[in-house]
Amino acid sequence: MVIPHQCYWPNSNRGLGANDAERQNYYQALVMKDEDNEVTAQLGRATQQNAAFGSSQFAGQIEHMLGREVTIKPRGRPKRNRDNN
């Protein structure tokens, strides 16, 4: 059974609107809102590297669930230690 989230219920204190038109207008305004360029860049990097996007606590939870690292890694190969060559 699918039950709509509380924010879609009419007369809800935290709802998106009292009717379909109000909810659609509110949601469209939310989606069309300009995002911070840095947040957009962080989201892009996380998406490209298949990494978690969120707090370090969130990333830790995801790593535990998946059993693999989900943090963003620096580009390129690791720097060589000249002493060990």
N, C-alpha and C positions, 0 to 999 in steps of 0.2 A: 504494500500500500504506500502510495506517495502522498505525503502531507506537506503542503506549502509551509515555508519558513514563516515564523511569526511576523517578520517585517512585511510580508505580503497580506496579512490579515487586515481587513477594514477595521477602522476604529482602534487600531493598535497604537499604544503610546509611542513606540519607536518605529512605526511603520513608514514605508516609503510614500504612502499616500492613501487617500480614502477610496480611490477608484483606479481602474486600469490606466486611464489617461494620466492621472497624477503620478502613479508609480513609474510609468514609462518616461515621463518628462524628468522626474527625479533621477532615474537610472541613467538616462541619456546625458544629463548634466554631469553626473558623477564620472561616467566613462570619458566624456569629452574634455574633462578638466585637464589643464596642462600639468604635467608632472615635472618634478625637479630633474634637471639634466643629469645630475650625479646618480640619482636613484635609477634613472633609465639606463645609464651606462653600467651600473652594478648589476642590474637585472639582465642586461645583454651578456655581460661576461659570465654570469652564473648559468645562463641558458646555453651559451656556446660550450661551456666546460661540463655540462650536466651536473652542476653543483647546486646545493641548497641555497636559497635566497631567504635570508632572515638572520636572526640573532645567532650568536655562537651556541647558545643553549639549544635552539631549534636544530642547528646543524649537528650538534652532538646527539640529539635524539634520533635524527634521520640516519646518522652513521651507525648508531647502535641497531636500529631496525634493519638496515640494509647489509650491515657487516662489511662496509667499505667506506673509504673517505669520500666526503662530499663537499670539500672546501676548494676554493679557487687556488690554483697553483700558479706560480710565476711562469712566464713564457720561457721557452728554450730549454736547453740541457742544463743540468746542474753544473756549477762552476767546478773546475778541477782543482784539487789541492796540489800545488806544485811540489810540496815536500814528499808526497807519496808516489812519485813517478820513478 
